[in-house]
Amino acid sequence: MENRMQIFQNEEFGELRTVRKNGDPWFVGKDVAKALGYSNPRKAIIDHVDPEDRYCGDGVTIHDSIGREQHPVVINESGLYSLILSSKLESAKRFKHWVTSEVLPSIRRHGAYMTDALLEQAAGNADVAAQVVRALSEERTLNKKLAGQLKQAEAQLTVALPKAAYFDALVDCPDCTGIRLTAKELGVPQSMFTAYLVRKKYAYYDSKGIMHPHALPYRNGLFVVREFIAPNGHRGTQMLVTPRGKQVFLAERSEIIG
């Protein structure tokens, strides 16, 4: 765990502290939980973040307001998305937008949180510019390890499901949503989302123009298929995105809108 703290600031959500672990960004879980409105951050992390997506121990040290050392629980991107998707606050969507559209893209692009204010400060101060260059050099070295980050995150999100008949895999899923609503939750146009699903082999259209999931992402728990009966007696099926699928597509949002 690289113990150099990066602090992101947002007027609405306050402070978000991060450290690096094997080149990947890890977030102080308490900061994330507080920003998302959880009344008990510790309980929220235990309830919603898988053990492999959180860490607490040697190598992660911060100091409180009077200088005492603390070892906070930190969470990776997968854990971050779990807390976002589990939050009931309307502001969770704005927090997600800030993290996915500004913080994470900036980290991946520059290897540091490069705001316009910091760039302007560096442009007018040689010492600050030198510090930024050194930081970027260090972070770019670490970023060589990020090439497989998305695949690793997907692997962590994947839980093997028993092979079963197509409709037998359907269980009660109150948090599953259709394509239109899922696209709205992700903040992307529906047409762009469906095109991405087809392009990346997550789903396909049949001869009647109905979307179905491919076998692998279906078995991996990204989708369920619901059978319905229309008022006129017509029977049909609808592909729904599971909470696990939403985590995956939230992680891939930059690709979806790219």
GUDRENKE-934084 format. One record per residue (C-alpha): residue number from 1; residue in three letters; y, z, x. Coordinates in steps of 0.02 Angstrom, whole numbers, plus 32768, in hexadecimal, padded with zeros to 4 digits. Layout:
// residues N
+-----+------+------+------+------+
:  nr : rest :    Y :    Z :    X :
+-----+------+------+------+------+
: NUM :  ALA :    Y :    Z :    X :
...
+-----+------+------+------+------+
This chain:
// residues 258
+-----+------+------+------+------+
:  nr : rest :    Y :    Z :    X :
+-----+------+------+------+------+
:   1 :  MET : 8000 : 8000 : 8000 :
:   2 :  GLU : 80A5 : 7FCA : 804C :
:   3 :  ASN : 8118 : 805C : 8029 :
:   4 :  ARG : 81C0 : 8002 : 8026 :
:   5 :  MET : 820A : 8021 : 7F7B :
:   6 :  GLN : 8267 : 7F99 : 7F1C :
:   7 :  ILE : 82D4 : 7FD2 : 7E8D :
:   8 :  PHE : 8303 : 7F5D : 7DFE :
:   9 :  GLN : 8393 : 7F8A : 7D8B :
:  10 :  ASN : 83B1 : 7F57 : 7CD7 :
:  11 :  GLU : 843D : 7F93 : 7C66 :
:  12 :  GLU : 83C9 : 7FAD : 7BD3 :
:  13 :  PHE : 8329 : 7FE8 : 7C28 :
:  14 :  GLY : 836E : 8044 : 7CBE :
:  15 :  GLU : 8310 : 8053 : 7D62 :
:  16 :  LEU : 826B : 7FFD : 7D87 :
:  17 :  ARG : 821F : 802C : 7E30 :
:  18 :  THR : 8199 : 7FC5 : 7E86 :
:  19 :  VAL : 8131 : 7FC9 : 7F24 :
:  20 :  ARG : 80B9 : 7F4D : 7F72 :
:  21 :  LYS : 7FFC : 7F59 : 7F7A :
:  22 :  ASN : 7FA2 : 7ECE : 7FD8 :
:  23 :  GLY : 803C : 7E62 : 7FBD :
:  24 :  ASP : 803E : 7E7D : 7F00 :
:  25 :  PRO : 80C8 : 7ED6 : 7E9F :
:  26 :  TRP : 8099 : 7F7F : 7E55 :
:  27 :  PHE : 810E : 7FD8 : 7DDD :
:  28 :  VAL : 8130 : 8091 : 7DC9 :
:  29 :  GLY : 80D7 : 80AF : 7D24 :
:  30 :  LYS : 8150 : 8135 : 7CE8 :
:  31 :  ASP : 81E2 : 80BA : 7CF6 :
:  32 :  VAL : 8186 : 8035 : 7C92 :
:  33 :  ALA : 814D : 80AF : 7C0C :
:  34 :  LYS : 81FB : 80FA : 7BF8 :
:  35 :  ALA : 824A : 804D : 7BEB :
:  36 :  LEU : 81CE : 8022 : 7B61 :
:  37 :  GLY : 81F4 : 80BF : 7AFE :
:  38 :  TYR : 8154 : 8123 : 7B18 :
:  39 :  SER : 8177 : 81DB : 7AF7 :
:  40 :  ASN : 80EC : 8212 : 7B6D :
:  41 :  PRO : 80E6 : 8198 : 7C00 :
:  42 :  ARG : 804F : 81EA : 7C52 :
:  43 :  LYS : 7FE8 : 81E1 : 7BB1 :
:  44 :  ALA : 8020 : 812E : 7B91 :
:  45 :  ILE : 7FE2 : 80F8 : 7C3D :
:  46 :  ILE : 7F3A : 814F : 7C25 :
:  47 :  ASP : 7F24 : 8109 : 7B75 :
:  48 :  HIS : 7F5A : 8056 : 7B92 :
:  49 :  VAL : 7F41 : 802B : 7C4B :
:  50 :  ASP : 7E92 : 800E : 7C90 :
:  51 :  PRO : 7E61 : 807C : 7D24 :
:  52 :  GLU : 7E57 : 7FE7 : 7D9A :
:  53 :  ASP : 7F0A : 7FB8 : 7D6B :
:  54 :  ARG : 7F58 : 805F : 7D9C :
:  55 :  TYR : 7F60 : 80C2 : 7E3E :
:  56 :  CYS : 7F9A : 816C : 7E77 :
:  57 :  GLY : 7F82 : 81B2 : 7F24 :
:  58 :  ASP : 7FAD : 81A4 : 7FDB :
:  59 :  GLY : 801B : 8113 : 800A :
:  60 :  VAL : 808F : 811D : 7F74 :
:  61 :  THR : 811A : 819A : 7F93 :
:  62 :  ILE : 81C3 : 81AA : 7F3E :
:  63 :  HIS : 8246 : 8233 : 7F47 :
:  64 :  ASP : 8296 : 8289 : 7EB2 :
:  65 :  SER : 834E : 82B4 : 7EA0 :
:  66 :  ILE : 8340 : 834C : 7F13 :
:  67 :  GLY : 82D6 : 82F7 : 7F97 :
:  68 :  ARG : 8228 : 8334 : 7F69 :
:  69 :  GLU : 8197 : 82BC : 7F89 :
:  70 :  GLN : 813A : 827D : 7EF1 :
:  71 :  HIS : 80A2 : 820D : 7EDC :
:  72 :  PRO : 80BC : 81AE : 7E3A :
:  73 :  VAL : 803C : 8149 : 7DD9 :
:  74 :  VAL : 805C : 8090 : 7DF9 :
:  75 :  ILE : 8018 : 8000 : 7D93 :
:  76 :  ASN : 7FFB : 7F49 : 7DBC :
:  77 :  GLU : 8031 : 7EB1 : 7D56 :
:  78 :  SER : 7F99 : 7EBF : 7CE5 :
:  79 :  GLY : 7FC5 : 7F74 : 7CC0 :
:  80 :  LEU : 807A : 7F44 : 7CA3 :
:  81 :  TYR : 8047 : 7EC3 : 7C20 :
:  82 :  SER : 7FD4 : 7F41 : 7BCD :
:  83 :  LEU : 8065 : 7FB9 : 7BB2 :
:  84 :  ILE : 80D6 : 7F2D : 7B75 :
:  85 :  LEU : 8057 : 7EEE : 7AF6 :
:  86 :  SER : 8030 : 7F9F : 7ABA :
:  87 :  SER : 80E6 : 7FCF : 7A9F :
:  88 :  LYS : 8122 : 7FCF : 79EB :
:  89 :  LEU : 81DB : 7FC4 : 7A16 :
:  90 :  GLU : 823F : 7F27 : 79F2 :
:  91 :  SER : 828E : 7F3D : 7A9E :
:  92 :  ALA : 81E3 : 7F1F : 7AEE :
:  93 :  LYS : 8200 : 7E65 : 7AD5 :
:  94 :  ARG : 82A4 : 7E70 : 7B34 :
:  95 :  PHE : 8252 : 7ED5 : 7BBF :
:  96 :  LYS : 81C8 : 7E53 : 7BCA :
:  97 :  HIS : 824A : 7DC9 : 7BD3 :
:  98 :  TRP : 82A8 : 7E21 : 7C60 :
:  99 :  VAL : 820B : 7E3F : 7CC6 :
: 100 :  THR : 81BB : 7D95 : 7CAB :
: 101 :  SER : 8257 : 7D29 : 7CB4 :
: 102 :  GLU : 82BA : 7D83 : 7D3C :
: 103 :  VAL : 825D : 7E08 : 7DA0 :
: 104 :  LEU : 81B1 : 7DBB : 7DBE :
: 105 :  PRO : 81EE : 7D08 : 7DD8 :
: 106 :  SER : 826D : 7D48 : 7E56 :
: 107 :  ILE : 81E8 : 7DAB : 7EB3 :
: 108 :  ARG : 8173 : 7D15 : 7EB9 :
: 109 :  ARG : 81FC : 7C9B : 7EE9 :
: 110 :  HIS : 8255 : 7D03 : 7F6D :
: 111 :  GLY : 81DF : 7D92 : 7F8E :
: 112 :  ALA : 826E : 7E07 : 7F60 :
: 113 :  TYR : 82D9 : 7E30 : 7EC9 :
: 114 :  MET : 8369 : 7DBB : 7EEE :
: 115 :  THR : 83F1 : 7DD1 : 7E6C :
: 116 :  ASP : 8491 : 7D6C : 7E6A :
: 117 :  ALA : 84F0 : 7E0B : 7E98 :
: 118 :  LEU : 8486 : 7E27 : 7F32 :
: 119 :  LEU : 8498 : 7D72 : 7F67 :
: 120 :  GLU : 8556 : 7D7D : 7F55 :
: 121 :  GLN : 8558 : 7E1E : 7FB8 :
: 122 :  ALA : 84EF : 7DD0 : 8042 :
: 123 :  ALA : 8562 : 7D39 : 8047 :
: 124 :  GLY : 85F7 : 7DA8 : 806C :
: 125 :  ASN : 85A9 : 7E26 : 80E1 :
: 126 :  ALA : 854F : 7DF7 : 8181 :
: 127 :  ASP : 84F1 : 7E9C : 818A :
: 128 :  VAL : 84B2 : 7E8C : 80D8 :
: 129 :  ALA : 8482 : 7DD7 : 80F9 :
: 130 :  ALA : 841E : 7E0B : 8192 :
: 131 :  GLN : 83C3 : 7E91 : 812D :
: 132 :  VAL : 839B : 7E13 : 80A4 :
: 133 :  VAL : 8357 : 7D97 : 8122 :
: 134 :  ARG : 82E8 : 7E1C : 8171 :
: 135 :  ALA : 82AA : 7E54 : 80C7 :
: 136 :  LEU : 8284 : 7DA2 : 8092 :
: 137 :  SER : 8227 : 7D82 : 8134 :
: 138 :  GLU : 81BA : 7E1A : 8117 :
: 139 :  GLU : 819B : 7DF0 : 8062 :
: 140 :  ARG : 8174 : 7D39 : 8082 :
: 141 :  THR : 80EB : 7D72 : 80F9 :
: 142 :  LEU : 80A4 : 7DDD : 806F :
: 143 :  ASN : 80B4 : 7D51 : 7FF0 :
: 144 :  LYS : 8032 : 7CEB : 804C :
: 145 :  LYS : 7FB6 : 7D5F : 7FFA :
: 146 :  LEU : 7FF4 : 7D36 : 7F4B :
: 147 :  ALA : 7FA5 : 7C8B : 7F39 :
: 148 :  GLY : 7F0E : 7CD2 : 7EDF :
: 149 :  GLN : 7F70 : 7D53 : 7E7C :
: 150 :  LEU : 7F5F : 7D00 : 7DD2 :
: 151 :  LYS : 7EA4 : 7CE4 : 7DE3 :
: 152 :  GLN : 7E8E : 7D98 : 7E19 :
: 153 :  ALA : 7EF1 : 7DD6 : 7D83 :
: 154 :  GLU : 7E8B : 7D6A : 7D0E :
: 155 :  ALA : 7DEB : 7DAF : 7D5A :
: 156 :  GLN : 7E28 : 7E61 : 7D3C :
: 157 :  LEU : 7E52 : 7E37 : 7C88 :
: 158 :  THR : 7DA9 : 7DE5 : 7C67 :
: 159 :  VAL : 7D21 : 7E4F : 7C19 :
: 160 :  ALA : 7C76 : 7E00 : 7C07 :
: 161 :  LEU : 7C44 : 7DF4 : 7B50 :
: 162 :  PRO : 7B90 : 7DDC : 7B17 :
: 163 :  LYS : 7B61 : 7D2A : 7AEF :
: 164 :  ALA : 7B55 : 7D1F : 7A33 :
: 165 :  ALA : 7B5E : 7CA2 : 79A7 :
: 166 :  TYR : 7C0A : 7C53 : 7992 :
: 167 :  PHE : 7C40 : 7CBB : 78FD :
: 168 :  ASP : 7BDB : 7D57 : 7929 :
: 169 :  ALA : 7C56 : 7D7F : 79B4 :
: 170 :  LEU : 7CDF : 7D9D : 7935 :
: 171 :  VAL : 7D0B : 7E54 : 7920 :
: 172 :  ASP : 7D98 : 7EA8 : 78C2 :
: 173 :  CYS : 7E32 : 7E83 : 792A :
: 174 :  PRO : 7ED2 : 7EBF : 78D6 :
: 175 :  ASP : 7F39 : 7E97 : 7971 :
: 176 :  CYS : 7EFC : 7DE3 : 797E :
: 177 :  THR : 7F7B : 7D5F : 794E :
: 178 :  GLY : 7F7D : 7CA5 : 792B :
: 179 :  ILE : 7FC4 : 7C23 : 79A1 :
: 180 :  ARG : 806E : 7C1C : 794D :
: 181 :  LEU : 808B : 7CD8 : 794F :
: 182 :  THR : 8044 : 7CE9 : 79FF :
: 183 :  ALA : 80BC : 7C64 : 7A3F :
: 184 :  LYS : 814B : 7CC2 : 79EB :
: 185 :  GLU : 8115 : 7D66 : 7A3E :
: 186 :  LEU : 810F : 7D0E : 7AE7 :
: 187 :  GLY : 81BA : 7CC3 : 7AC9 :
: 188 :  VAL : 8181 : 7C0F : 7ADF :
: 189 :  PRO : 8183 : 7B79 : 7A68 :
: 190 :  GLN : 80E1 : 7B66 : 7A07 :
: 191 :  SER : 80CE : 7AAF : 7A3B :
: 192 :  MET : 80E0 : 7ADF : 7AF3 :
: 193 :  PHE : 805F : 7B6B : 7AE0 :
: 194 :  THR : 7FDD : 7AFD : 7A89 :
: 195 :  ALA : 7FF6 : 7A72 : 7B09 :
: 196 :  TYR : 7FD7 : 7AF1 : 7B94 :
: 197 :  LEU : 7F38 : 7B31 : 7B41 :
: 198 :  VAL : 7EF2 : 7A81 : 7B38 :
: 199 :  ARG : 7F2D : 7A4E : 7BE6 :
: 200 :  LYS : 7EE0 : 7AE8 : 7C37 :
: 201 :  LYS : 7E3C : 7AD7 : 7BD7 :
: 202 :  TYR : 7E52 : 7B76 : 7B73 :
: 203 :  ALA : 7E43 : 7B18 : 7AD0 :
: 204 :  TYR : 7E2C : 7A6B : 7A83 :
: 205 :  TYR : 7E4C : 7A10 : 79DF :
: 206 :  ASP : 7DBC : 79CF : 7976 :
: 207 :  SER : 7DC0 : 792A : 7917 :
: 208 :  LYS : 7E1A : 797F : 7886 :
: 209 :  GLY : 7EA3 : 79C2 : 78F6 :
: 210 :  ILE : 7E65 : 7A76 : 78F0 :
: 211 :  MET : 7E72 : 7ADA : 7991 :
: 212 :  HIS : 7DD7 : 7B31 : 79D6 :
: 213 :  PRO : 7DBF : 7B98 : 7A74 :
: 214 :  HIS : 7D55 : 7B58 : 7B02 :
: 215 :  ALA : 7CB6 : 7BBB : 7B1F :
: 216 :  LEU : 7CE6 : 7C18 : 7BBF :
: 217 :  PRO : 7D8E : 7C62 : 7B89 :
: 218 :  TYR : 7D3C : 7C89 : 7AE1 :
: 219 :  ARG : 7CAF : 7CEA : 7B33 :
: 220 :  ASN : 7D2E : 7D3F : 7BA5 :
: 221 :  GLY : 7D85 : 7D8A : 7B0E :
: 222 :  LEU : 7E28 : 7D28 : 7B0E :
: 223 :  PHE : 7E0D : 7CE6 : 7A5E :
: 224 :  VAL : 7DB0 : 7D0C : 79BD :
: 225 :  VAL : 7D8E : 7C95 : 792E :
: 226 :  ARG : 7DA9 : 7CCF : 787C :
: 227 :  GLU : 7D58 : 7C7F : 77E7 :
: 228 :  PHE : 7DC2 : 7C76 : 774A :
: 229 :  ILE : 7DB8 : 7C39 : 7698 :
: 230 :  ALA : 7E54 : 7BE8 : 7651 :
: 231 :  PRO : 7E8B : 7C06 : 759C :
: 232 :  ASN : 7E47 : 7B5B : 756E :
: 233 :  GLY : 7D9B : 7B8C : 75AF :
: 234 :  HIS : 7DA7 : 7B2B : 7652 :
: 235 :  ARG : 7D52 : 7B7F : 76E5 :
: 236 :  GLY : 7D9A : 7B72 : 7793 :
: 237 :  THR : 7DB0 : 7BC8 : 7839 :
: 238 :  GLN : 7E47 : 7C03 : 789A :
: 239 :  MET : 7E51 : 7C27 : 7954 :
: 240 :  LEU : 7EA9 : 7CCB : 797C :
: 241 :  VAL : 7EE8 : 7D0F : 7A22 :
: 242 :  THR : 7EA9 : 7DBD : 7A50 :
: 243 :  PRO : 7F12 : 7E44 : 7AA7 :
: 244 :  ARG : 7EB1 : 7E1A : 7B46 :
: 245 :  GLY : 7EE0 : 7D63 : 7B31 :
: 246 :  LYS : 7F96 : 7D93 : 7B19 :
: 247 :  GLN : 7F92 : 7DF0 : 7BBF :
: 248 :  VAL : 7F50 : 7D55 : 7C16 :
: 249 :  PHE : 7FCF : 7CE0 : 7BC7 :
: 250 :  LEU : 805E : 7D59 : 7BE7 :
: 251 :  ALA : 802D : 7D54 : 7C9F :
: 252 :  GLU : 802D : 7C95 : 7C97 :
: 253 :  ARG : 80CF : 7C86 : 7C35 :
: 254 :  SER : 812D : 7C35 : 7CC4 :
: 255 :  GLU : 80A8 : 7BAD : 7CCB :
: 256 :  ILE : 80AF : 7B95 : 7C0F :
: 257 :  ILE : 816A : 7B75 : 7C0F :
: 258 :  GLY : 8166 : 7B1A : 7CB6 :
+-----+------+------+------+------+
